[in-house]
């Protein structure tokens, strides 16, 4: 059974500037998928938007 994603530790690692780019993409994809971006400070939303525009993160498609 897979361990649940530890978003708190990932955010701390990101904030500390110690996170390699692939893990940044993983973090932001998780935040987008879980719709957590809007609950965080604005810099997270701006970074998510930059990663989406670069094709690194894919927005979650809303069900019709």
Order of alpha helices (4+ residues) and beta strands (2+ residues): alpha-alpha-alpha
